[in-house]
């Protein structure tokens, strides 16, 4: 149990819950106990940008949050963010989902999501043409003429997958076709867009349950 004092109020934060310290809030942690935690510190500008994306309108107010959040979905988003540090697209997508969720559900100012209907056909075509390149969330959202949040939402509704998972599936499908041509794994990893052979083998085994060499 982690104890922290925020504006002269003691909060007890058990494992799995989220604490938020808003800008300029006086706070002091209890240093008497050994505990571990993970911090991330988005800027005020970033928070306002995501809030503006949600409501399709410029947000100028200072957005603050509840200091203690007990919410399994928020915790799941937070863990996904931490576990995606090595992939830019996946990391930024998880950042958008987490902060947008917190804004919608725990912000001091009411931020209402503006429904947005759009096609993501252009983004899907772009992914199929460039899946072995480093594709950014910003580029996909721009192609779709949507904010990052609304693009992620529309993409998931349309495909049932995140953009990152969709791209990985395309890379692995292409990898299978190259493996059948008996190409070296290092060459396959490069042509499919993986950072290196080790990353390719790890991802392949995670999805298919066997190493690429066993498929050839």
DODRENTI-155509 format. One record per residue: residue number from 0; y, z, x of N, C-alpha, C, O in turn. Coordinates in steps of 0.001 Angstrom, whole numbers, padded with zeros to 6 digits, always signed. Layout:
N
[NUM; [Y; Z; X]; [Y; Z; X]; [Y; Z; X]; [Y; Z; X]]
...
END
This chain:
216
[0; [-001191; +000000; +000845]; [+000000; +000000; +000000]; [+001245; +000000; +000883]; [+001456; +000913; +001682]]
[1; [+002047; -001015; +000729]; [+003280; -001143; +001506]; [+004451; -000594; +000694]; [+004643; -000975; -000461]]
[2; [+005223; +000292; +001293]; [+006396; +000847; +000629]; [+007659; +000286; +001271]; [+007764; +000205; +002495]]
[3; [+008608; -000097; +000434]; [+009870; -000607; +000937]; [+011003; -000120; +000039]; [+010858; -000063; -001182]]
[4; [+012106; +000223; +000640]; [+013273; +000683; -000110]; [+014266; -000461; -000223]; [+014693; -001029; +000782]]
[5; [+014629; -000794; -001457]; [+015577; -001869; -001725]; [+016685; -001318; -002611]; [+016426; -000892; -003737]]
[6; [+017902; -001323; -002119]; [+019040; -000782; -002866]; [+018753; +000628; -003389]; [+018982; +000946; -004556]]
[7; [+018242; +001458; -002472]; [+017958; +002874; -002754]; [+016816; +003091; -003746]; [+016661; +004191; -004277]]
[8; [+016025; +002068; -003997]; [+014878; +002192; -004892]; [+013603; +001930; -004091]; [+013502; +000928; -003384]]
[9; [+012629; +002840; -004207]; [+011372; +002694; -003487]; [+010403; +001815; -004284]; [+010123; +002085; -005452]]
[10; [+009903; +000773; -003644]; [+008914; -000101; -004271]; [+007587; +000048; -003541]; [+007555; +000077; -002311]]
[11; [+006504; +000140; -004283]; [+005173; +000179; -003703]; [+004512; -001175; -003947]; [+004274; -001570; -005088]]
[12; [+004223; -001871; -002863]; [+003685; -003232; -002947]; [+002230; -003227; -002505]; [+001962; -003130; -001307]]
[13; [+001287; -003328; -003424]; [-000132; -003369; -003030]; [-000511; -004736; -002469]; [+000261; -005691; -002553]]
[14; [-001680; -004814; -001909]; [-002195; -006055; -001339]; [-002222; -007157; -002396]; [-002669; -006944; -003523]]
[15; [-001739; -008328; -002014]; [-001790; -009475; -002918]; [-000544; -009697; -003736]; [-000400; -010750; -004357]]
[16; [+000376; -008725; -003755]; [+001624; -008900; -004496]; [+002707; -009436; -003564]; [+002561; -009415; -002342]]
[17; [+003780; -009910; -004155]; [+004871; -010524; -003403]; [+006121; -009666; -003513]; [+006470; -009196; -004597]]
[18; [+006783; -009467; -002400]; [+008083; -008798; -002426]; [+009143; -009814; -002035]; [+008913; -010656; -001166]]
[19; [+010287; -009737; -002666]; [+011392; -010644; -002368]; [+012634; -009823; -002053]; [+013037; -008969; -002841]]
[20; [+013230; -010080; -000917]; [+014500; -009463; -000549]; [+015567; -010530; -000696]; [+015571; -011519; +000036]]
[21; [+016465; -010330; -001633]; [+017522; -011300; -001870]; [+018612; -011186; -000802]; [+018727; -010148; -000150]]
[22; [+019408; -012233; -000617]; [+020473; -012183; +000382]; [+021399; -010973; +000173]; [+021821; -010676; -000945]]
[23; [+021695; -010293; +001274]; [+022649; -009174; +001314]; [+022126; -007896; +000661]; [+022884; -006936; +000519]]
[24; [+020867; -007855; +000265]; [+020314; -006615; -000278]; [+019949; -005675; +000864]; [+019282; -006075; +001818]]
[25; [+020385; -004437; +000763]; [+020039; -003426; +001754]; [+018579; -003036; +001553]; [+018161; -002745; +000433]]
[26; [+017808; -003029; +002625]; [+016394; -002693; +002497]; [+015895; -002031; +003773]; [+016443; -002221; +004859]]
[27; [+014843; -001250; +003601]; [+014260; -000533; +004733]; [+012768; -000350; +004470]; [+012369; +000149; +003418]]
[28; [+011949; -000762; +005439]; [+010500; -000672; +005285]; [+010000; +000670; +005785]; [+010587; +001277; +006681]]
[29; [+008901; +001123; +005189]; [+008251; +002358; +005616]; [+007427; +002061; +006863]; [+006429; +001342; +006795]]
[30; [+007840; +002609; +007993]; [+007148; +002331; +009246]; [+006071; +003334; +009586]; [+005534; +003307; +010694]]
[31; [+005743; +004216; +008666]; [+004764; +005264; +008965]; [+003326; +004789; +008837]; [+002413; +005442; +009342]]
[32; [+003111; +003652; +008163]; [+001756; +003156; +007944]; [+001591; +001788; +008605]; [+002544; +001019; +008728]]
[33; [+000373; +001509; +009022]; [+000071; +000193; +009599]; [-000229; -000778; +008456]; [-001079; -000505; +007608]]
[34; [+000467; -001898; +008440]; [+000234; -002884; +007397]; [+000611; -004265; +007929]; [+001375; -004387; +008886]]
[35; [+000072; -005288; +007304]; [+000349; -006660; +007698]; [+000978; -007409; +006527]; [+000665; -007150; +005365]]
[36; [+001855; -008328; +006849]; [+002486; -009124; +005804]; [+002914; -010462; +006388]; [+002960; -010634; +007606]]
[37; [+003225; -011398; +005515]; [+003684; -012722; +005925]; [+005035; -012973; +005282]; [+005190; -012813; +004071]]
[38; [+006004; -013362; +006077]; [+007344; -013662; +005576]; [+007621; -015160; +005622]; [+007160; -015850; +006531]]
[39; [+008365; -015659; +004654]; [+009013; -016945; +004829]; [+010413; -016817; +004251]; [+010623; -016117; +003261]]
[40; [+011371; -017496; +004875]; [+012774; -017273; +004551]; [+013503; -018582; +004254]; [+014190; -019118; +005123]]
[41; [+013359; -019098; +003035]; [+014108; -020307; +002665]; [+015599; -019990; +002564]; [+015981; -018879; +002198]]
[42; [+016417; -020950; +002884]; [+017866; -020745; +002833]; [+018375; -020763; +001390]; [+017696; -021252; +000487]]
[43; [+019558; -020233; +001192]; [+020186; -020277; -000136]; [+020354; -021730; -000574]; [+020170; -022058; -001746]]
[44; [+020704; -022596; +000376]; [+020874; -024018; +000069]; [+019575; -024616; -000460]; [+019591; -025382; -001424]]
[45; [+018441; -024267; +000171]; [+017146; -024789; -000260]; [+016811; -024333; -001677]; [+016363; -025130; -002502]]
[46; [+017028; -023046; -001956]; [+016767; -022512; -003295]; [+017594; -023255; -004338]; [+017076; -023638; -005387]]
[47; [+018867; -023459; -004054]; [+019744; -024149; -005003]; [+019346; -025615; -005182]; [+019476; -026163; -006276]]
[48; [+018864; -026244; -004119]; [+018421; -027641; -004231]; [+017209; -027756; -005153]; [+017137; -028666; -005978]]
[49; [+016267; -026841; -005011]; [+015083; -026876; -005869]; [+015442; -026547; -007317]; [+014878; -027126; -008245]]
[50; [+016375; -025625; -007507]; [+016824; -025296; -008866]; [+017527; -026493; -009499]; [+017359; -026757; -010689]]
[51; [+018309; -027214; -008706]; [+018986; -028410; -009203]; [+017982; -029483; -009580]; [+018168; -030199; -010564]]
[52; [+016906; -029595; -008789]; [+015850; -030559; -009108]; [+015189; -030246; -010442]; [+014874; -031147; -011219]]
[53; [+014985; -028964; -010697]; [+014313; -028552; -011929]; [+015093; -028952; -013174]; [+014534; -029482; -014134]]
[54; [+016384; -028689; -013138]; [+017182; -028898; -014360]; [+017988; -030189; -014326]; [+018766; -030470; -015238]]
[55; [+017797; -030982; -013253]; [+018497; -032254; -013124]; [+020016; -032060; -013213]; [+020721; -032881; -013799]]
[56; [+020503; -030978; -012630]; [+021934; -030697; -012659]; [+022279; -029833; -011451]; [+021456; -029036; -011001]]
[57; [+023468; -029985; -010933]; [+023875; -029241; -009753]; [+023999; -027752; -010072]; [+024652; -027372; -011044]]
[58; [+023370; -026913; -009248]; [+023413; -025467; -009425]; [+024380; -024863; -008405]; [+024209; -025035; -007198]]
[59; [+025393; -024156; -008901]; [+026379; -023553; -008006]; [+026311; -022028; -007992]; [+026954; -021388; -007160]]
[60; [+025533; -021439; -008909]; [+025461; -019986; -008979]; [+024519; -019443; -007913]; [+023662; -020162; -007399]]
[61; [+024692; -018154; -007585]; [+023797; -017499; -006639]; [+022527; -017086; -007373]; [+022577; -016283; -008305]]
[62; [+021406; -017627; -006958]; [+020131; -017326; -007602]; [+019456; -016174; -006869]; [+019250; -016234; -005657]]
[63; [+019117; -015138; -007604]; [+018369; -014014; -007041]; [+017087; -013828; -007839]; [+016921; -014403; -008915]]
[64; [+016182; -013014; -007296]; [+014872; -012836; -007906]; [+014534; -011360; -008051]; [+015151; -010494; -007431]]
[65; [+013533; -011100; -008890]; [+012964; -009761; -008943]; [+012436; -009406; -007559]; [+011946; -010271; -006833]]
[66; [+012538; -008138; -007200]; [+012102; -007725; -005862]; [+010588; -007619; -005737]; [+010046; -007748; -004640]]
[67; [+009907; -007387; -006845]; [+008453; -007219; -006803]; [+007809; -008125; -007844]; [+008181; -008105; -009017]]
[68; [+006838; -008919; -007400]; [+006209; -009879; -008291]; [+004693; -009720; -008238]; [+004072; -009862; -007185]]
[69; [+004121; -009427; -009382]; [+002674; -009357; -009527]; [+002257; -010532; -010392]; [+002337; -010477; -011620]]
[70; [+001814; -011586; -009743]; [+001525; -012829; -010444]; [+000503; -013602; -009616]; [+000800; -014025; -008499]]
[71; [-000677; -013786; -010150]; [-001758; -014443; -009401]; [-001401; -015882; -009027]; [-001770; -016359; -007954]]
[72; [-000685; -016565; -009910]; [-000307; -017946; -009626]; [+000675; -018014; -008474]; [+000534; -018850; -007582]]
[73; [+001675; -017132; -008487]; [+002651; -017093; -007401]; [+001971; -016769; -006080]; [+002286; -017373; -005054]]
[74; [+001044; -015821; -006096]; [+000317; -015455; -004884]; [-000530; -016613; -004384]; [-000628; -016843; -003179]]
[75; [-001142; -017341; -005309]; [-001963; -018503; -004927]; [-001090; -019572; -004276]; [-001484; -020170; -003275]]
[76; [+000096; -019815; -004843]; [+001015; -020780; -004248]; [+001445; -020326; -002847]; [+001547; -021133; -001924]]
[77; [+001693; -019027; -002711]; [+002120; -018493; -001418]; [+001024; -018671; -000372]; [+001300; -019087; +000753]]
[78; [-000201; -018362; -000732]; [-001324; -018513; +000204]; [-001535; -019975; +000572]; [-001827; -020297; +001724]]
[79; [-001385; -020860; -000414]; [-001531; -022289; -000148]; [-000459; -022759; +000828]; [-000722; -023591; +001696]]
[80; [+000750; -022224; +000681]; [+001837; -022567; +001595]; [+001488; -022160; +003019]; [+001646; -022944; +003955]]
[81; [+001018; -020944; +003175]; [+000672; -020429; +004503]; [-000472; -021227; +005132]; [-000482; -021460; +006341]]
[82; [-001423; -021639; +004316]; [-002599; -022341; +004837]; [-002362; -023823; +005091]; [-003266; -024525; +005545]]
[83; [-001157; -024306; +004804]; [-000881; -025738; +004975]; [+000160; -025998; +006058]; [+000810; -027043; +006060]]
[84; [+000314; -025061; +006968]; [+001342; -025177; +007996]; [+001159; -026387; +008900]; [+002130; -026884; +009470]]
[85; [-000071; -026868; +009038]; [-000344; -027934; +009983]; [-000141; -029331; +009403]; [-000243; -030319; +010130]]
[86; [+000142; -029429; +008118]; [+000334; -030740; +007508]; [+001682; -030768; +006789]; [+001900; -030005; +005848]]
[87; [+002569; -031628; +007221]; [+003943; -031637; +006702]; [+004013; -031921; +005209]; [+004719; -031227; +004477]]
[88; [+003283; -032944; +004751]; [+003315; -033306; +003337]; [+002766; -032185; +002476]; [+003371; -031828; +001466]]
[89; [+001632; -031626; +002860]; [+001010; -030553; +002088]; [+001892; -029309; +002100]; [+002042; -028641; +001077]]
[90; [+002475; -028999; +003253]; [+003331; -027813; +003378]; [+004570; -027929; +002486]; [+004900; -027005; +001744]]
[91; [+005245; -029068; +002568]; [+006456; -029228; +001761]; [+006132; -029237; +000278]; [+006890; -028696; -000527]]
[92; [+005006; -029849; -000092]; [+004602; -029854; -001501]; [+004373; -028432; -002001]; [+004817; -028075; -003092]]
[93; [+003679; -027621; -001203]; [+003419; -026238; -001597]; [+004707; -025412; -001636]; [+004846; -024514; -002466]]
[94; [+005644; -025715; -000741]; [+006928; -025028; -000757]; [+007680; -025326; -002059]; [+008226; -024422; -002691]]
[95; [+007700; -026596; -002446]; [+008361; -026996; -003694]; [+007718; -026295; -004888]; [+008419; -025781; -005759]]
[96; [+006386; -026275; -004929]; [+005682; -025671; -006061]; [+005936; -024169; -006146]; [+006164; -023637; -007232]]
[97; [+005895; -023485; -005000]; [+006105; -022042; -004990]; [+007523; -021676; -005419]; [+007709; -020875; -006334]]
[98; [+008509; -022255; -004768]; [+009886; -021889; -005075]; [+010256; -022290; -006492]; [+010946; -021541; -007184]]
[99; [+009809; -023461; -006937]; [+010099; -023894; -008311]; [+009478; -022938; -009317]; [+010091; -022612; -010334]]
[100; [+008258; -022490; -009032]; [+007588; -021540; -009930]; [+008359; -020226; -009994]; [+008550; -019670; -011075]]
[101; [+008798; -019731; -008849]; [+009558; -018485; -008824]; [+010893; -018634; -009558]; [+011322; -017726; -010270]]
[102; [+011540; -019777; -009379]; [+012818; -020018; -010056]; [+012630; -020033; -011569]; [+013413; -019431; -012303]]
[103; [+011593; -020720; -012028]; [+011359; -020836; -013473]; [+011000; -019503; -014109]; [+011347; -019251; -015263]]
[104; [+010302; -018641; -013357]; [+009743; -017437; -013964]; [+010401; -016126; -013548]; [+010296; -015134; -014270]]
[105; [+011081; -016098; -012395]; [+011575; -014811; -011905]; [+013010; -014831; -011414]; [+013457; -013859; -010805]]
[106; [+013738; -015895; -011655]; [+015133; -015952; -011223]; [+016020; -015146; -012155]; [+015748; -015041; -013351]]
[107; [+017085; -014577; -011598]; [+018022; -013788; -012400]; [+018792; -014674; -013371]; [+019113; -014255; -014484]]
[108; [+019087; -015899; -012945]; [+019763; -016860; -013820]; [+018714; -017735; -014488]; [+017753; -018161; -013848]]
[109; [+018896; -017995; -015748]; [+017935; -018813; -016476]; [+018075; -020272; -016072]; [+019111; -020899; -016294]]
[110; [+017018; -020798; -015476]; [+016997; -022200; -015068]; [+015936; -022905; -015899]; [+014742; -022670; -015715]]
[111; [+016360; -023752; -016795]; [+015419; -024430; -017667]; [+015032; -025780; -017078]; [+015877; -026578; -016673]]
[112; [+013725; -026001; -017048]; [+013239; -027276; -016528]; [+013598; -028404; -017482]; [+013387; -028306; -018690]]
[113; [+014143; -029471; -016924]; [+014462; -030643; -017710]; [+013258; -031576; -017735]; [+012878; -032113; -016694]]
[114; [+012651; -031780; -018903]; [+011481; -032667; -018952]; [+011820; -034038; -018376]; [+012909; -034569; -018591]]
[115; [+010874; -034590; -017647]; [+011120; -035872; -016988]; [+009879; -036737; -017127]; [+008796; -036363; -016675]]
[116; [+010038; -037872; -017740]; [+008913; -038797; -017855]; [+009213; -040019; -016996]; [+010297; -040597; -017075]]
[117; [+008261; -040398; -016193]; [+008468; -041547; -015318]; [+007111; -042065; -014863]; [+006097; -041375; -014974]]
[118; [+007109; -043269; -014361]; [+005882; -043829; -013813]; [+005816; -043545; -012314]; [+006839; -043542; -011628]]
[119; [+004617; -043310; -011820]; [+004442; -043106; -010385]; [+003636; -044266; -009798]; [+003075; -044164; -008707]]
[120; [+003594; -045359; -010538]; [+002840; -046529; -010095]; [+003306; -047004; -008719]; [+002492; -047337; -007858]]
[121; [+004629; -047031; -008524]; [+005170; -047496; -007249]; [+004747; -046585; -006102]; [+004449; -047055; -005004]]
[122; [+004724; -045269; -006365]; [+004327; -044318; -005324]; [+002856; -044483; -004962]; [+002492; -044431; -003787]]
[123; [+002016; -044682; -005964]; [+000585; -044877; -005711]; [+000364; -046155; -004909]; [-000451; -046178; -003987]]
[124; [+001088; -047218; -005258]; [+000970; -048469; -004508]; [+001431; -048262; -003065]; [+000820; -048781; -002131]]
[125; [+002507; -047505; -002892]; [+003018; -047231; -001549]; [+001986; -046456; -000718]; [+001779; -046751; +000458]]
[126; [+001350; -045472; -001338]; [+000318; -044690; -000650]; [-000845; -045575; -000221]; [-001334; -045461; +000903]]
[127; [-001287; -046456; -001112]; [-002419; -047326; -000787]; [-002084; -048280; +000366]; [-002964; -048668; +001134]]
[128; [-000835; -048643; +000473]; [-000420; -049548; +001542]; [-000172; -048821; +002863]; [-000193; -049438; +003928]]
[129; [+000062; -047506; +002789]; [+000478; -046768; +003989]; [-000295; -045469; +004209]; [+000202; -044572; +004889]]
[130; [-001500; -045348; +003649]; [-002210; -044064; +003687]; [-002542; -043594; +005094]; [-002757; -042401; +005313]]
[131; [-002585; -044517; +006054]; [-002893; -044118; +007426]; [-001638; -043813; +008251]; [-001709; -043625; +009466]]
[132; [-000494; -043768; +007569]; [+000769; -043399; +008215]; [+001161; -041973; +007807]; [+000536; -041377; +006930]]
[133; [+002181; -041446; +008439]; [+002702; -040125; +008096]; [+003671; -040259; +006924]; [+004838; -040598; +007122]]
[134; [+003203; -039999; +005722]; [+004012; -040186; +004511]; [+004669; -038867; +004128]; [+004006; -037832; +004057]]
[135; [+005959; -038906; +003886]; [+006687; -037685; +003521]; [+006814; -037558; +002008]; [+006778; -038551; +001282]]
[136; [+006963; -036326; +001548]; [+007186; -036072; +000124]; [+008512; -036688; -000315]; [+008624; -037222; -001419]]
[137; [+009499; -036609; +000548]; [+010807; -037180; +000232]; [+010708; -038679; -000039]; [+011340; -039192; -000962]]
[138; [+009912; -039379; +000769]; [+009751; -040820; +000583]; [+009059; -041127; -000734]; [+009484; -042030; -001454]]
[139; [+008004; -040396; -001065]; [+007272; -040637; -002305]; [+008145; -040365; -003525]; [+008109; -041114; -004502]]
[140; [+008927; -039296; -003464]; [+009823; -038972; -004571]; [+010891; -040050; -004731]; [+011252; -040420; -005848]]
[141; [+011389; -040546; -003610]; [+012419; -041587; -003641]; [+011871; -042877; -004227]; [+012543; -043536; -005020]]
[142; [+010654; -043238; -003840]; [+010022; -044448; -004385]; [+009865; -044336; -005891]; [+010002; -045324; -006613]]
[143; [+009575; -043121; -006367]; [+009357; -042892; -007802]; [+010642; -042623; -008570]; [+010627; -042531; -009797]]
[144; [+011763; -042496; -007845]; [+013062; -042190; -008455]; [+013007; -040852; -009203]; [+013551; -040711; -010298]]
[145; [+012334; -039873; -008579]; [+012203; -038543; -009153]; [+012587; -037500; -008114]; [+012626; -037786; -006917]]
[146; [+012872; -036287; -008583]; [+013022; -035176; -007649]; [+011643; -034855; -007077]; [+010630; -035293; -007622]]
[147; [+011598; -034104; -005996]; [+010318; -033752; -005386]; [+009447; -032980; -006373]; [+008246; -033231; -006479]]
[148; [+010058; -032041; -007094]; [+009290; -031241; -008048]; [+008701; -032110; -009147]; [+007508; -032023; -009438]]
[149; [+009531; -032949; -009760]; [+009047; -033759; -010872]; [+008041; -034810; -010401]; [+007129; -035177; -011144]]
[150; [+008207; -035294; -009168]; [+007208; -036222; -008644]; [+005851; -035536; -008516]; [+004836; -036078; -008953]]
[151; [+005832; -034337; -007914]; [+004570; -033618; -007749]; [+003898; -033359; -009091]; [+002683; -033498; -009230]]
[152; [+004703; -032983; -010068]; [+004166; -032695; -011394]; [+003584; -033954; -012039]; [+002474; -033924; -012571]]
[153; [+004330; -035059; -011990]; [+003868; -036310; -012592]; [+002646; -036856; -011862]; [+001730; -037391; -012487]]
[154; [+002637; -036718; -010536]; [+001513; -037228; -009750]; [+000233; -036480; -010096]; [-000824; -037088; -010267]]
[155; [+000332; -035160; -010197]; [-000847; -034343; -010521]; [-001343; -034656; -011932]; [-002550; -034724; -012164]]
[156; [-000421; -034846; -012870]; [-000813; -035167; -014239]; [-001507; -036529; -014308]; [-002433; -036721; -015097]]
[157; [-001058; -037464; -013483]; [-001603; -038821; -013513]; [-002932; -038923; -012783]; [-003859; -039560; -013282]]
[158; [-003043; -038304; -011609]; [-004221; -038491; -010754]; [-005167; -037310; -010732]; [-006333; -037456; -010367]]
[159; [-004675; -036129; -011122]; [-005488; -034926; -011035]; [-005549; -034350; -009635]; [-006268; -033383; -009387]]
[160; [-004791; -034944; -008714]; [-004795; -034521; -007319]; [-003374; -034326; -006803]; [-002415; -034825; -007393]]
[161; [-003250; -033600; -005704]; [-001979; -033544; -004998]; [-001850; -034816; -004166]; [-002859; -035456; -003872]]
[162; [-000632; -035197; -003779]; [-000485; -036381; -002914]; [-001288; -036252; -001622]; [-001891; -037225; -001169]]
[163; [-001301; -035066; -001029]; [-002036; -034846; +000213]; [-003526; -035108; +000014]; [-004141; -035808; +000818]]
[164; [-004114; -034556; -001044]; [-005543; -034742; -001297]; [-005846; -036204; -001618]; [-006888; -036723; -001218]]
[165; [-004950; -036864; -002332]; [-005132; -038276; -002666]; [-005176; -039117; -001395]; [-006019; -040004; -001259]]
[166; [-004267; -038834; -000468]; [-004219; -039560; +000796]; [-005470; -039293; +001628]; [-006039; -040216; +002212]]
[167; [-005897; -038035; +001682]; [-007111; -037693; +002435]; [-008312; -038460; +001889]; [-009126; -038971; +002659]]
[168; [-008424; -038541; +000575]; [-009544; -039278; -000029]; [-009534; -040752; +000386]; [-010580; -041323; +000694]]
[169; [-008350; -041360; +000392]; [-008245; -042761; +000803]; [-008624; -042925; +002268]; [-009316; -043875; +002635]]
[170; [-008170; -041999; +003101]; [-008501; -042068; +004527]; [-010006; -041961; +004761]; [-010574; -042684; +005580]]
[171; [-010640; -041046; +004029]; [-012080; -040856; +004215]; [-012884; -042042; +003688]; [-013899; -042416; +004277]]
[172; [-012437; -042632; +002585]; [-013113; -043822; +002065]; [-013038; -044961; +003080]; [-014012; -045684; +003291]]
[173; [-011882; -045108; +003701]; [-011714; -046126; +004725]; [-012570; -045794; +005941]; [-013163; -046679; +006557]]
[174; [-012626; -044501; +006281]; [-013431; -044062; +007428]; [-014904; -044404; +007230]; [-015570; -044829; +008174]]
[175; [-015415; -044226; +006028]; [-016825; -044544; +005743]; [-017098; -046013; +006021]; [-018132; -046355; +006595]]
[176; [-016181; -046883; +005620]; [-016379; -048320; +005848]; [-016357; -048646; +007341]; [-017065; -049547; +007793]]
[177; [-015546; -047914; +008103]; [-015473; -048154; +009550]; [-016701; -047585; +010267]; [-017177; -048159; +011246]]
[178; [-017207; -046454; +009774]; [-018408; -045858; +010369]; [-019575; -046825; +010266]; [-020380; -046930; +011192]]
[179; [-019674; -047535; +009143]; [-020769; -048490; +008935]; [-020669; -049678; +009889]; [-021628; -050428; +010068]]
[180; [-019480; -049837; +010505]; [-019300; -050901; +011491]; [-019587; -050400; +012909]; [-019416; -051124; +013890]]
[181; [-020037; -049119; +012989]; [-020407; -048504; +014273]; [-019246; -048444; +015268]; [-019441; -048600; +016474]]
[182; [-018046; -048218; +014752]; [-016891; -048062; +015632]; [-016871; -046647; +016213]; [-017393; -045726; +015585]]
[183; [-016290; -046454; +017382]; [-016186; -045110; +017966]; [-015390; -044183; +017051]; [-014429; -044616; +016416]]
[184; [-015786; -042907; +016982]; [-015117; -041961; +016088]; [-013651; -041775; +016452]; [-012818; -041572; +015569]]
[185; [-013327; -041842; +017733]; [-011933; -041698; +018152]; [-011081; -042835; +017594]; [-009938; -042620; +017189]]
[186; [-011628; -044017; +017573]; [-010918; -045182; +017039]; [-010786; -045085; +015521]; [-009744; -045419; +014957]]
[187; [-011839; -044629; +014875]; [-011805; -044456; +013422]; [-010744; -043431; +013032]; [-009974; -043652; +012098]]
[188; [-010708; -042314; +013747]; [-009722; -041258; +013466]; [-008310; -041818; +013559]; [-007471; -041543; +012701]]
[189; [-008048; -042601; +014595]; [-006722; -043188; +014805]; [-006378; -044171; +013693]; [-005278; -044124; +013142]]
[190; [-007310; -045060; +013359]; [-007042; -046089; +012356]; [-006883; -045517; +010956]; [-006223; -046120; +010110]]
[191; [-007483; -044356; +010706]; [-007405; -043736; +009382]; [-006208; -042804; +009239]; [-005904; -042353; +008134]]
[192; [-005527; -042512; +010343]; [-004317; -041699; +010250]; [-004506; -040229; +010544]; [-003594; -039437; +010308]]
[193; [-005670; -039838; +011055]; [-005889; -038442; +011413]; [-005247; -038161; +012778]; [-005130; -039055; +013616]]
[194; [-004843; -036927; +012980]; [-004121; -036568; +014202]; [-004986; -036731; +015443]; [-004490; -037107; +016506]]
[195; [-006279; -036450; +015309]; [-007205; -036631; +016423]; [-008642; -036659; +015894]; [-008876; -036470; +014700]]
[196; [-009598; -036896; +016793]; [-010998; -036999; +016388]; [-011520; -035690; +015814]; [-012287; -035695; +014851]]
[197; [-011114; -034586; +016392]; [-011579; -033280; +015924]; [-011141; -033023; +014489]; [-011927; -032548; +013669]]
[198; [-009885; -033339; +014187]; [-009365; -033152; +012822]; [-010113; -034050; +011838]; [-010428; -033638; +010721]]
[199; [-010391; -035278; +012265]; [-011135; -036214; +011418]; [-012524; -035671; +011101]; [-012935; -035666; +009941]]
[200; [-013247; -035215; +012114]; [-014617; -034718; +011917]; [-014607; -033479; +011015]; [-015445; -033347; +010122]]
[201; [-013661; -032581; +011252]; [-013562; -031361; +010454]; [-013310; -031683; +008982]; [-013945; -031111; +008097]]
[202; [-012378; -032605; +008727]; [-012045; -032988; +007352]; [-013215; -033705; +006691]; [-013529; -033444; +005530]]
[203; [-013855; -034603; +007420]; [-015003; -035354; +006898]; [-016129; -034411; +006485]; [-016704; -034550; +005405]]
[204; [-016435; -033457; +007348]; [-017523; -032523; +007063]; [-017183; -031629; +005870]; [-018057; -031296; +005069]]
[205; [-015917; -031245; +005756]; [-015500; -030391; +004647]; [-015692; -031089; +003307]; [-016061; -030451; +002321]]
[206; [-015445; -032382; +003266]; [-015533; -033147; +002016]; [-016955; -033613; +001729]; [-017432; -033497; +000600]]
[207; [-017641; -034145; +002755]; [-018948; -034759; +002538]; [-020128; -033852; +002891]; [-021270; -034152; +002540]]
[208; [-019857; -032756; +003578]; [-020934; -031813; +003906]; [-021772; -032227; +005089]; [-022801; -031607; +005354]]
[209; [-021365; -033253; +005808]; [-022067; -033673; +007015]; [-021065; -034318; +007969]; [-019967; -034701; +007565]]
[210; [-021447; -034433; +009214]; [-020545; -035024; +010200]; [-020603; -036547; +010118]; [-021603; -037096; +009654]]
[211; [-019546; -037243; +010562]; [-019559; -038702; +010503]; [-020711; -039342; +011245]; [-021217; -040385; +010830]]
[212; [-021132; -038726; +012344]; [-022219; -039302; +013146]; [-023523; -039370; +012368]; [-024350; -040244; +012629]]
[213; [-023720; -038472; +011426]; [-024948; -038476; +010634]; [-024961; -039566; +009574]; [-026008; -039902; +009019]]
[214; [-023767; -040118; +009298]; [-023668; -041169; +008286]; [-023964; -042543; +008864]; [-024370; -043459; +008149]]
[215; [-023755; -042672; +010164]; [-023931; -043994; +010789]; [-025407; -044340; +010971]; [-025731; -045413; +011480]]
END
